């Protein structure tokens, strides 16, 4: 069944309308026929089962047949990812969405090649949000991760956001497997964390000063094994571990 995305305020009525990109996709890419079933995701936990009623000029009219609500993930995971070169960040966002992250914060670290002013940062965030939308349509995730505007590490740290399990992928001696921190948290609190975040550096990793600041904020260094991974591999590696350890199996 083909999936489409509409914001929550456009999913409340008994008849839904796909417009712009979604209408073009339905009409000219996947060529859905009248009466064919489709799914609409609102990105906030609602899955709407519909049938295509008709094509109206630049819109596609859908009739709602059933609504299903899905709860958020047991642990809200934030990926704090230094912007890599080129379009690698788009692949990272796709995979992160498939692995159930709640939020992605692109970082403009000292060794990040791409540097953006405020206007470019806003434009970048909007473009990357579209990547996440396409990803939930592909994988069927009912919650759309929020893509924030790119910020410098010191700007993010200045927010002092609470997080129960902050981690940083580290090449430094003394790093431990993520499972050890997860086990220690559960032993202390008798439950799994409800929020977690993981910092992933750019090509060449974070600078020593950045690592020191991030660790001083409470982030615990995790090892990714004896091999040096590319940034996109490191992100998928960390998120896969967190998804496996923190998400309960399907009922």
C-alpha positions in Angstrom: 0.0 0.0 0.0 1.4 3.4 -0.9 2.0 5.9 1.9 1.7 9.7 1.9 2.3 12.5 4.4 0.1 15.3 5.5 0.6 17.5 8.6 -1.7 16.8 11.5 -4.0 19.8 10.9 -4.7 18.4 7.4 -5.7 15.0 8.7 -8.7 15.7 10.8 -11.6 15.5 8.4 -13.4 12.6 6.8 -12.0 13.7 3.4 -8.3 14.4 3.0 -6.6 16.2 0.1 -3.1 15.6 -1.1 -1.5 18.6 -2.8 1.7 19.8 -4.3 4.5 17.1 -4.0 2.2 14.4 -2.6 -0.4 14.9 -5.3 2.3 14.8 -8.0 3.7 11.6 -6.5 0.3 9.9 -6.3 -0.8 11.0 -9.8 2.3 10.9 -11.9 4.8 8.7 -10.1 3.0 5.7 -8.5 -0.2 6.4 -10.6 -2.8 5.4 -8.0 -6.2 4.5 -9.4 -9.6 5.5 -8.1 -10.8 3.2 -5.3 -7.2 2.1 -4.5 -6.3 2.0 -0.8 -3.5 4.3 0.5 -2.1 5.2 3.9 -1.6 8.8 5.1 0.8 9.5 8.0 0.6 12.7 10.0 4.0 12.3 11.7 2.5 12.5 15.1 1.4 9.0 15.6 -1.7 8.8 13.5 -2.0 6.4 10.6 -5.0 7.1 8.4 -6.3 4.4 6.0 -8.0 5.8 3.0 -9.2 5.2 -0.5 -8.5 7.4 -3.4 -11.8 9.1 -4.3 -10.9 11.3 -7.2 -8.4 13.7 -8.8 -9.3 17.4 -8.5 -7.0 19.4 -10.8 -3.9 19.9 -8.6 -5.2 17.8 -5.7 -6.0 14.2 -4.9 -9.2 13.6 -2.8 -9.1 10.7 -0.3 -11.9 9.2 1.7 -11.0 8.2 5.3 -11.9 4.6 6.3 -10.0 4.1 9.5 -7.6 5.9 11.9 -5.0 4.2 14.0 -3.0 5.8 16.8 0.5 4.7 17.6 2.4 5.7 20.8 5.8 7.3 20.8 8.9 5.1 21.2 9.7 4.1 24.8 12.9 6.1 24.7 13.2 9.4 22.8 16.6 9.3 21.1 18.3 12.4 19.7 21.1 12.1 17.2 23.6 15.0 17.4 25.4 14.7 14.1 28.3 16.8 12.8 27.5 17.7 9.2 29.5 15.6 6.9 30.6 16.6 3.4 28.2 16.5 0.4 24.9 14.6 0.7 26.0 12.0 3.3 23.7 13.7 5.9 20.7 12.8 3.8 21.6 9.1 4.0 22.1 9.5 7.7 18.7 11.1 8.2 17.0 8.3 6.2 18.6 5.6 8.3 18.1 7.4 11.5 14.4 7.8 10.7 14.2 4.1 10.0 15.8 3.4 13.4 13.2 5.5 15.2 15.0 8.6 16.3 12.9 11.4 17.7 15.2 14.3 16.7 18.3 15.1 14.7 20.5 18.1 15.5 23.0 18.8 12.7 26.3 20.3 14.2 28.6 22.8 12.7 31.7 21.6 14.6 35.2 23.1 14.2 36.2 20.4 11.6 33.0 20.5 9.7 33.7 21.5 6.1 30.2 22.9 5.5 29.7 26.2 7.4 26.3 28.0 7.2 24.9 31.4 8.1 21.5 31.6 9.7 19.5 31.8 6.5 21.4 28.9 5.0 21.0 26.9 8.2 17.2 27.4 8.1 17.1 26.4 4.4 19.2 23.3 5.2 16.9 22.3 8.0 13.8 22.6 5.8 15.5 20.5 3.1 16.5 17.8 5.5 13.0 17.7 7.0 11.8 16.7 3.6 14.3 13.9 3.6 12.8 12.6 6.9 9.3 12.9 5.5 10.2 10.7 2.5 11.9 8.3 4.9 8.7 7.8 7.0 6.7 7.2 3.9 9.2 4.5 2.8 9.5 2.7 6.2 6.0 3.3 7.6 7.1 5.1 10.8 4.2 7.0 12.3 6.4 9.6 14.1 8.3 12.1 12.1 11.7 13.0 13.6 12.3 16.7 14.1 15.2 18.1 12.1 16.6 21.2 13.9 18.6 24.0 12.4 22.4 23.3 12.3 24.2 24.8 15.4 27.7 24.9 16.8 28.4 22.4 19.6 28.8 25.2 22.2 25.4 26.6 21.2 23.7 23.3 21.8 25.5 22.7 25.0 24.5 26.1 26.3 20.8 25.0 26.2 21.6 22.5 29.0 18.9 20.1 27.8 18.2 17.3 30.3 19.0 13.8 29.0 19.0 10.6 31.0 21.6 8.8 28.9 24.0 11.1 26.9 26.6 9.3 24.9 29.4 10.3 22.6 31.1 8.1 20.0 34.7 8.2 20.9 38.1 7.0 19.5 39.8 7.8 22.8 41.2 5.3 25.3 38.8 4.4 28.1 35.7 4.3 26.0 33.3 1.5 26.9 30.6 -0.4 25.0 27.2 1.3 25.0 25.7 -1.8 26.6 27.7 -1.2 29.8 26.2 2.3 30.3 22.7 1.0 29.5 23.1 -1.8 32.1 24.5 0.6 34.7 21.5 2.9 34.2 19.0 0.1 34.5 20.7 -1.2 37.6 20.6 2.2 39.3 17.1 3.3 38.2 15.4 -0.1 37.8 14.1 0.9 34.4 15.4 1.9 30.9 16.1 5.5 30.1 13.3 7.6 28.6 15.6 9.9 26.8 19.0 9.3 25.2 21.3 11.2 22.8 24.4 10.3 20.9 27.1 12.7 19.6 28.8 11.7 16.3 31.7 13.8 15.1 32.7 14.9 11.6 35.4 13.4 9.3 38.5 13.7 11.5 36.3 13.6 14.7 35.6 16.3 17.2 38.6 18.4 18.3 40.0 17.6 21.8 38.4 20.8 23.1 35.0 19.9 21.7 35.3 16.4 23.2 36.2 17.8 26.6 33.2 20.2 26.5 30.8 17.5 25.4 32.0 15.1 28.1 31.9 17.8 30.7 28.2 18.2 30.0 27.7 14.5 31.1 28.1 12.6 27.8 29.7 9.2 28.3 32.3 7.9 25.7 31.3 4.8 23.9 33.6 2.6 21.7 32.6 1.6 18.2 35.1 -1.3 18.1 38.7 -1.4 17.0 38.1 -0.1 13.4 37.7 3.6 12.5 34.2 4.0 11.0 33.0 6.5 8.5 30.6 9.1 10.0 27.5 7.6 8.4 28.5 4.1 9.6 29.2 5.4 13.1 25.7 7.0 13.2 23.9 3.8 12.1 26.0 1.6 14.4 25.1 3.7 17.5 21.5 4.1 16.6 21.1 0.4 15.9 22.5 -0.5 19.3 20.1 2.0 21.0 17.1 0.8 19.0 17.9 -2.9 19.8 18.5 -2.3 23.5 15.8 0.3 24.3 12.8 -0.6 22.1 10.6 -3.5 23.3 9.9 -6.2 20.7 6.6 -5.9 18.8 3.6 -7.4 20.5 
